[in-house]
Amino acid sequence: MRFRAAVLRSYEDRFAVEDVLLNTGPAEGEVLVRIAGCGMCRTDLAVRRSAGRSPLPAVLGHEGAGVVVRTGGAGTGLTVGDHVVLSFDSCGHCHACLGAAPAYCDSFAALNLFGGRAENAARFTDATGGALAPRWFGQSSFAEYAMVPARNAVRVDPALPLELLGPLGCGFLTGAGAVLNSFRAGPGDTLAVFGAGAVGLAAVMAAAAAGAVTVAVDRHVGRLALAERFHAVPVHAASADLPARVRRLTGGGARYALDTTGDAELINDALRSLRPTGRLGLVARLGATLPLEPGTLDRGRSVSHICEGDAVPGLLIPRLTELWRAELFPFDQLIRTYPLADINEAEQDCDAGRVVKPVLIPDRPPPA
């Protein structure tokens, strides 16, 4: 099967939209999905800084949504014509997966970041037969089609705007899940969100839906304006004595804080913004040693990493779509769509902060 996809051939290259070949149909437990739209996530762009650990050439993209066009057997639980949102891959049988924590799967890094499933290595090539890396996050959805494990695919209502739903599989899932799953925030709780990008603003929206009082911290005035639109109190990251200001706004300190930046100075500010026994969640991958300043973990404060919003995608994604229907999680207001052919423009706009969440729309392929 031949279709168009955005291929990254080296860490320095631009994406090249070209023909690729899928050499087999879906195996048992897999589905072939015609992609309606795929979000661009910071993790896709971080491949350029992965020090060679993520294999190239590859088709990236892991926030896909589309329509099932073929299935690999009756055991997939999906049928042709189903609308699905695609999320991260997991093994399904380790202790974490069996314990409803698939984001902490024993094989998460191998399956999603550093090579994928070995049995896929020869199935996906460029038009000349050159090997492409196995599926990125089980998807490789910067493309017109994606072959995915059925476990990655979450059925959604066909009345929803399918082309916009892909970011619910990762970026928006992460921010909202941190609030709703990890913190279990509710009415009267206080939350400080450091970094008002796609993940941070999803957390702000989820906190508002849960009835929590939220402060949003960022350096970009436009992002702060968005956070205020979603009912957060905006605070510029350069504010004098930032932790004290956040503590005042949250009545003595936030119960929860979420850092989406990975910036050591802001992480220490976030810890100082907490009330006693408060909890800080980190979602960004740290690129260096994190020095904690004296006193930041005193009085019962704690810090932990949160992966993929502690989510079971099949449970959280439908919950988020219902919140969207109720106008409580307006994630569509963060999205700008681009044709797949304009993927390099989308990357530049994302890097420059001109767009919160780019979503790439493939040219409509013929039926598979």
Buried (B, 14 or more C-beta within 10 A) or exposed (E): BEBBBBBBBEEEEEBBBBEBBBEEBBEEBBBBBBBBBBBBBBBBBBBBEBEEEBBBBBBBBBBBBBBBBBBBEEEBBBEEEBBBBBBBBBBEEBEBBEEEBBBBBBBBEBBBBEBBBEEBBEBBBBEEEEBBBBBBBBBBBBBBBBBBBBBBBBBBEEEBEBBBBBBBBBBBBBBBBBBBBBBEBEEEBBBBBBBBBBBBBBBBBBBBBBEBBBBBBBBBEEBBEBBBBBBBBBBBBEEEEBBBBBBEBBEEBBBBBBBBBBBBEBBBBBBBBBBEEBBBBBBBEEEEEEEEEEEBBEEEBEBEEBBBBBBBBBEBBBBBBEBBEEEBBBBEEBBEBBEBBBBBBBBBBBEEEEBBBBBBBBEEBEEB
